[in-house]
Amino acid sequence: MRAIAVIPARGGSKRIPRKNEKEFCGKPILAYSVEAALASELFDTVMVSTEDERIAALAVQYGAQVPFYRSAATAGDYATTSDTLIEVLTRYRKRGEEFPFACCLYPTAPFVTARKLREGFDRLRTSQAEVLIPVVAFSYPIQRALVIRQERLVFEHPQYLDSRSQDLEPHYHDAGQFYFFRVEPFFRHRRLMAGDVLPYEVSELEVQDIDRETDWKLAEIKYRLMVERMERECEVVSADGSRTGR
């Protein structure tokens, strides 16, 4: 079953300059997304959508394809991820290449692993859903949110003031890592968060928005913790001293 991974990676970044090629724990952050997609062995094509020659060269260096450059319309600050995906998938169609499934994988998503991609794709493929999106629970009940009104602090939802935290419904937000989707419904909706959407829950220790330098440092700490945990889980010392992957 044909599938494509699209990694949208612009050259411009206002808050962290050249963010998509900045070194993260020893290698360019873009490399993690490319390597995870390739290691998953799910995709007929792993491509990077960019307008930037340096990013294109970096993508090819790590094994991705850059068969064409992004247009000016999708390279600007106000172009959406969906705009980019529509452009990419339309250009492939014009080349005679159709993909029933696609994955949008962000270039600053070092927490994405081949295992997560395989699990996500399998859940979507074996369901009737149109999209699968990784989500993470808010660490604090949003029903207890505070707002400032007329210079005073008040509860946004005072009816939950005396509710126990464990009795409040968990709320989630987009982890901002990857999106698996069926291509035909996506062309109808022309957006990712639409139609029948399946959640893929991830730990808050493996999620970090990276918009500022402090976010970058926090992400590196979380990433190292994730790697340490994965190494402990993957190497089980048997009784005779040999090691087996789990």
C-alpha positions in Angstrom: 0.0 0.0 0.0 1.7 3.2 -1.2 2.5 5.9 1.2 4.6 9.1 1.2 6.3 11.0 4.0 6.3 14.8 3.5 8.7 16.8 5.7 7.9 20.5 5.3 11.1 22.5 6.1 11.3 26.2 5.2 14.5 28.0 5.2 13.0 31.0 7.1 12.5 31.0 10.8 12.0 34.2 12.8 12.4 33.1 16.4 15.2 30.6 16.0 17.2 31.4 12.8 17.8 28.5 10.5 15.9 26.3 13.0 15.4 23.3 10.7 19.2 22.8 10.2 20.3 23.8 13.7 22.3 21.1 15.6 20.3 19.1 18.1 22.1 16.7 20.4 24.9 16.2 17.9 23.3 16.5 14.4 20.9 18.7 12.5 17.4 18.5 13.9 16.0 17.8 10.4 18.0 14.6 10.3 15.9 13.0 13.0 12.7 13.2 11.0 14.3 11.9 7.9 16.0 9.0 9.6 12.8 8.0 11.5 10.8 8.0 8.3 13.4 5.9 6.5 13.9 3.5 9.4 10.2 2.8 9.6 10.2 1.3 6.1 6.7 2.4 5.6 7.1 4.9 2.8 7.7 4.5 -0.9 8.9 8.1 -0.9 10.4 10.3 1.9 10.6 13.8 0.6 11.4 17.2 2.0 9.4 20.2 0.8 11.6 23.3 0.9 12.5 26.5 -1.0 16.0 26.5 0.5 19.1 25.1 -1.2 20.9 24.5 2.1 18.1 22.5 3.6 17.6 20.6 0.3 21.3 19.6 0.4 21.0 18.5 4.0 17.9 16.5 3.3 19.5 14.6 0.5 22.6 14.0 2.6 20.5 12.1 5.2 18.6 10.1 2.5 15.5 12.1 1.7 14.4 13.2 -1.8 13.9 16.8 -2.9 12.4 16.3 -6.4 11.2 19.9 -6.7 11.3 23.1 -4.7 8.4 24.7 -2.9 6.6 27.5 -4.7 6.7 31.2 -3.5 3.1 30.8 -2.5 3.9 28.1 0.1 7.3 29.5 1.1 5.9 32.6 2.8 5.1 33.2 6.5 1.4 32.8 6.1 1.3 29.5 4.1 -0.3 26.7 6.1 0.9 23.1 6.4 -2.2 22.0 4.5 -1.3 24.4 1.7 2.2 22.8 1.4 0.8 19.2 1.5 -1.8 20.0 -1.2 1.0 21.5 -3.4 3.3 18.5 -2.9 0.6 15.8 -3.5 -0.8 17.7 -6.5 2.7 17.8 -8.1 3.2 14.1 -7.5 -0.2 13.4 -9.1 0.8 15.4 -12.2 3.9 13.2 -12.3 1.6 10.1 -12.3 2.4 9.1 -8.7 -0.6 8.5 -6.4 -0.4 7.7 -2.7 -3.4 6.4 -0.8 -1.7 7.3 2.5 0.5 10.2 3.5 2.4 11.3 6.6 3.2 14.9 7.3 6.3 14.8 9.6 7.6 18.0 11.0 11.3 18.8 10.6 11.7 19.7 14.3 10.3 16.5 15.8 13.3 14.5 17.3 10.9 12.6 19.6 9.4 10.8 16.6 10.8 7.3 16.2 10.3 4.6 13.6 8.3 2.6 16.1 5.9 5.4 16.7 5.4 5.9 13.0 4.8 2.2 12.5 2.3 2.1 15.3 0.5 5.2 14.1 0.2 4.0 10.5 -1.0 0.6 11.6 -3.7 2.1 13.8 -4.9 4.4 10.9 -4.7 1.6 8.3 -6.8 -0.9 10.3 -9.4 1.7 11.3 -12.1 3.6 9.4 -10.6 6.9 10.4 -9.3 9.5 8.0 -6.5 11.0 10.1 -4.3 10.0 13.0 -2.8 12.8 15.1 -0.4 12.4 18.1 -1.8 14.2 21.2 -0.6 14.9 24.7 -2.7 15.6 27.8 -2.6 19.0 29.4 -0.6 18.6 32.6 -3.1 20.7 34.6 -6.9 20.5 34.3 -8.0 23.3 31.9 -11.3 23.4 33.7 -9.5 25.2 36.4 -8.0 27.8 34.1 -7.6 31.3 35.5 -8.1 34.5 33.5 -7.4 38.2 34.2 -10.5 40.4 33.7 -10.5 44.1 34.7 -7.2 43.6 36.4 -8.6 40.8 38.7 -7.9 37.1 38.7 -11.0 34.9 38.2 -11.8 31.4 37.3 -12.8 30.8 33.7 -15.1 28.0 34.7 -16.1 28.6 38.4 -18.5 25.6 38.3 -15.4 23.3 38.6 -13.9 25.2 41.6 -14.6 22.4 44.1 -14.2 19.4 41.7 -11.5 16.9 42.3 -8.8 16.8 39.6 -9.3 13.1 39.1 -13.0 13.7 38.4 -12.3 16.2 35.6 -12.3 15.0 32.0 -8.7 15.0 30.5 -8.1 17.4 27.7 -5.4 17.1 25.0 -3.5 19.2 22.5 -1.8 18.5 19.3 1.8 17.2 19.9 3.0 18.9 16.7 5.0 15.9 15.5 3.4 14.0 12.7 0.0 13.4 11.0 -1.0 10.3 9.1 -3.9 10.7 6.7 -5.8 9.2 3.9 -5.1 11.3 0.8 -8.5 11.4 -0.8 -10.4 12.6 2.3 -7.7 15.2 2.9 -8.2 16.6 -0.6 -11.9 17.0 0.2 -11.4 18.6 3.6 -8.2 20.5 2.5 -7.1 20.5 6.1 -5.7 17.9 8.5 -7.8 18.4 11.6 -11.1 17.4 9.9 -13.3 14.4 9.4 -12.8 11.2 11.4 -9.7 11.8 13.5 -8.0 9.1 15.5 -5.8 10.1 18.5 -2.3 8.7 19.3 -1.4 9.5 22.8 2.2 10.3 23.7 3.9 11.2 27.0 4.5 14.9 27.9 8.1 13.8 28.4 8.3 13.2 24.6 6.7 16.4 23.5 8.2 19.9 23.4 7.2 22.9 21.3 10.5 24.5 20.0 9.9 28.2 19.4 12.5 29.8 21.6 16.1 28.9 22.7 14.9 27.8 26.1 12.5 25.4 24.4 15.4 24.0 22.5 17.4 23.3 25.7 14.3 21.7 27.3 13.8 19.5 24.2 17.4 18.3 24.3 17.0 17.3 28.0 13.8 15.4 27.3 15.3 13.8 24.2 18.3 12.5 26.2 15.9 11.1 28.9 13.9 9.4 26.1 17.0 7.8 24.6 18.1 6.5 28.0 14.8 4.9 28.7 14.7 3.3 25.2 18.1 1.9 25.8 17.0 0.4 29.1 13.9 -1.1 27.5 15.6 -2.5 24.4 18.5 -4.2 26.1 17.4 -7.0 28.5 20.3 -8.8 30.2 19.5 -12.5 30.2 20.5 -15.0 32.9 23.6 -16.0 30.9 24.7 -12.5 30.3 23.6 -12.2 26.7 21.5 -9.3 25.5 18.3 -9.5 23.6 16.2 -6.7 22.1 12.7 -6.4 23.5 
